[in-house]
Structure formats: structure tokens, C-alpha cells
Amino acid sequence: MNELTHFDDAGRARMVDVSSKEVTTRVAIASGEIYMQTNTLAHIQQGKLKKGDVLAVADVAAIMGAKKTSDLIPMCHPLMLSGVDVTFSELETTTGLRVEVAVSCNGKTGVEMEALTAVSTALLTIYDMCKAIDKGMRITAIQLEEKRGGKSGVWLRS
């Protein structure tokens, strides 16, 4: 499957027709990281930011991002998501946070873009809420970790 499916024979962009595909349970897990100053992480952990609980807001933002993916990415199908699970953890070797989002649905197309958009939205929300004290934060390593379901089956980042 080395073919780009979002282009027709004439090379024009198109939304893929999934009407003949089988409905299967689809799951995608994506992750990303944000590096920050030690003081910024302490502010997040202690809830000292004036804008509120950073991780609670980023959690909601991730869910909203997953739900709005088809509004942002032109060729994505609107999907009825079954679940969005967001996890935050501290980075072990440097100062910052890792965001992981698992998205699931029963549908005819995968949820990789929803998981990636959710991670991106969560990370951007953390940046937005903390930029007053740390404009040098760096968002990196946004990537798909795993996808399950559909004709292509399981894919795992090795």
C-alpha cells in the first residue's frame, strides 16, 4: 500500500470514498512532548498559573481537537468517536511533559488523524496557558504510536 489515496488519477486532491469499506473497531494512539523550564513545570504541578489548571484544560482541548479534526484537516471524514483517552506524564531525562492520546471509534476509516490532532491541541494548549512565564517552550515528537482496525490491521511504532 504505497499509493497516495487522497489524489485521483489526474492528481487532484479528493476525499477517499469509504462507502464500500467494512465497519470495524478503529483505535489510534499518538504522542508528543513539550519541553519547558523547571519553574514552568513546577507552576503546572502546583496549579499556580492564573489561567487555571493547565492539564485539566489541555485534557478538554485534546478531546475537542479529536472531535473537530475533520473541520481542520481538509480530506478527513467526520467520525462518530467512541472514546478519547488523554494521559500526561513527566519526561524522565529532561524537564517537560509527554501527552498520549488514544482515540477509538467503530467506523469505515481510521482515527490516526484524530489522535494526532488531539495531541497537537493538548500541547498547544499547554503552551498557550504557560507562555506568559516561558515563551521558550518547545513542542516536539508528535507521532503515531499505534493503530488498530481496518483492512491493514495493526501497526506499531518499533
FENUR-V313254 format. One record per residue. N is the residue number from 0. RES is the residue in one letter. PHI is phi in degrees with one decimal (* if undefined). OMEGA is omega in whole degrees, -180 to 180 (none if undefined). D_LAST is the distance of its C-alpha to the last C-alpha in Angstrom with 2 decimals. Layout:
n = <N:N>
res = <RES:RES>
phi = <PHI:PHI>
omega = <OMEGA:OMEGA>
d_last = <D_LAST:D_LAST>
This chain:
n = <0:1:2:3:4:5:6:7:8:9:10:11:12:13:14:15:16:17:18:19:20:21:22:23:24:25:26:27:28:29:30:31:32:33:34:35:36:37:38:39:40:41:42:43:44:45:46:47:48:49:50:51:52:53:54:55:56:57:58:59:60:61:62:63:64:65:66:67:68:69:70:71:72:73:74:75:76:77:78:79:80:81:82:83:84:85:86:87:88:89:90:91:92:93:94:95:96:97:98:99:100:101:102:103:104:105:106:107:108:109:110:111:112:113:114:115:116:117:118:119:120:121:122:123:124:125:126:127:128:129:130:131:132:133:134:135:136:137:138:139:140:141:142:143:144:145:146:147:148:149:150:151:152:153:154:155:156:157>
res = <M:N:E:L:T:H:F:D:D:A:G:R:A:R:M:V:D:V:S:S:K:E:V:T:T:R:V:A:I:A:S:G:E:I:Y:M:Q:T:N:T:L:A:H:I:Q:Q:G:K:L:K:K:G:D:V:L:A:V:A:D:V:A:A:I:M:G:A:K:K:T:S:D:L:I:P:M:C:H:P:L:M:L:S:G:V:D:V:T:F:S:E:L:E:T:T:T:G:L:R:V:E:V:A:V:S:C:N:G:K:T:G:V:E:M:E:A:L:T:A:V:S:T:A:L:L:T:I:Y:D:M:C:K:A:I:D:K:G:M:R:I:T:A:I:Q:L:E:E:K:R:G:G:K:S:G:V:W:L:R:S>
phi = <*:-103.0:-100.4:-79.5:-84.4:-91.5:-130.6:-83.5:-62.2:-88.2:87.0:-87.5:-65.2:-151.4:-86.9:-64.7:-81.0:-104.8:-60.6:-90.3:-75.8:-79.0:-77.5:-136.1:-74.5:-115.6:-137.1:-136.8:-122.3:-127.3:-145.1:-165.6:-133.0:-132.4:-94.2:-154.0:-71.0:-56.5:-62.4:-65.5:-61.0:-62.1:-61.7:-63.5:-63.9:-91.7:66.0:-93.8:-86.5:-63.3:-75.6:117.5:-74.0:-57.5:-71.9:-65.4:-69.4:-64.6:-61.7:-63.5:-61.6:-61.2:-63.2:-62.7:-60.8:-60.9:-68.4:-101.6:-54.5:-67.5:-79.7:-104.2:-105.5:-52.6:-97.9:-77.9:-81.6:-67.3:-122.3:-91.0:-74.0:-90.5:-164.7:-137.1:-118.5:-111.9:-129.6:-114.7:-146.2:-76.1:-71.4:-86.7:-102.5:-151.6:-88.8:162.4:-129.3:-110.3:-114.0:-127.8:-130.0:-109.3:-121.2:-136.9:-162.1:-105.4:-162.3:-100.3:-144.5:-73.8:-116.3:-60.4:-66.4:-66.0:-65.9:-66.1:-67.3:-61.8:-61.2:-59.8:-65.6:-62.0:-64.8:-64.6:-67.6:-59.4:-58.3:-59.1:-74.6:-111.0:-63.8:-64.6:-109.1:-156.1:-73.4:-88.9:-56.7:-130.1:-94.5:-153.4:58.7:-75.9:-157.2:-78.0:-100.3:-162.0:-142.5:-135.9:103.8:79.3:-64.0:-82.1:73.5:-100.0:-130.0:-125.2:-67.6:-96.3>
omega = <180:-177:175:-172:-177:176:177:-177:180:179:179:178:180:171:-177:176:-178:-174:-179:-179:176:172:176:174:-178:177:173:177:178:179:176:-176:172:178:-176:176:179:180:180:178:178:178:179:-177:-177:-180:-175:-179:-176:-178:177:-178:-173:-175:176:179:179:177:179:179:178:179:178:178:178:-178:-176:-175:-177:175:-175:-176:-167:-174:178:176:171:-176:173:-177:177:-178:174:-178:-174:179:176:175:177:174:-175:-173:179:-178:178:-177:173:176:174:-179:173:-180:179:174:168:-174:-177:179:-173:-176:179:-178:178:179:179:178:178:178:-179:-179:178:-179:178:178:176:179:-178:-176:-176:-173:179:-179:-176:179:-177:177:-178:178:-176:169:175:-174:173:179:-174:170:180:176:179:-177:-177:174:-174:171:178:173:-177:none>
d_last = <18.87:19.14:22.18:22.78:24.34:26.09:28.65:31.64:33.22:35.23:32.25:33.19:30.75:30.88:29.60:28.05:30.35:28.53:31.79:31.15:27.68:27.47:27.13:24.09:22.44:19.77:17.34:15.06:13.63:13.57:14.07:16.04:18.14:21.78:23.36:27.03:30.00:30.52:33.64:31.87:29.45:32.54:34.34:31.59:31.51:35.32:35.88:38.15:37.38:40.25:38.11:37.11:34.14:31.24:28.47:30.64:31.28:27.65:26.75:29.42:28.40:24.83:26.42:28.90:26.32:24.44:27.86:29.03:26.08:28.19:30.93:28.78:26.57:29.13:27.56:25.97:27.79:29.40:27.77:29.19:26.48:26.57:24.86:23.26:22.02:21.67:20.60:21.50:20.69:21.84:19.67:19.91:20.37:22.40:24.65:23.28:21.58:18.21:18.62:16.48:17.96:17.59:19.84:21.24:23.98:25.66:25.99:25.75:23.04:19.76:19.56:16.67:19.38:21.11:18.20:17.67:21.47:21.86:19.62:21.51:24.80:24.26:23.44:26.41:28.59:27.86:28.77:31.88:33.09:32.70:33.67:37.26:36.33:33.25:33.01:30.55:27.57:24.40:21.85:18.41:14.66:15.26:12.17:11.00:8.58:9.56:12.48:14.73:18.05:19.98:20.28:16.70:15.62:12.24:9.17:6.04:3.79:0.00>
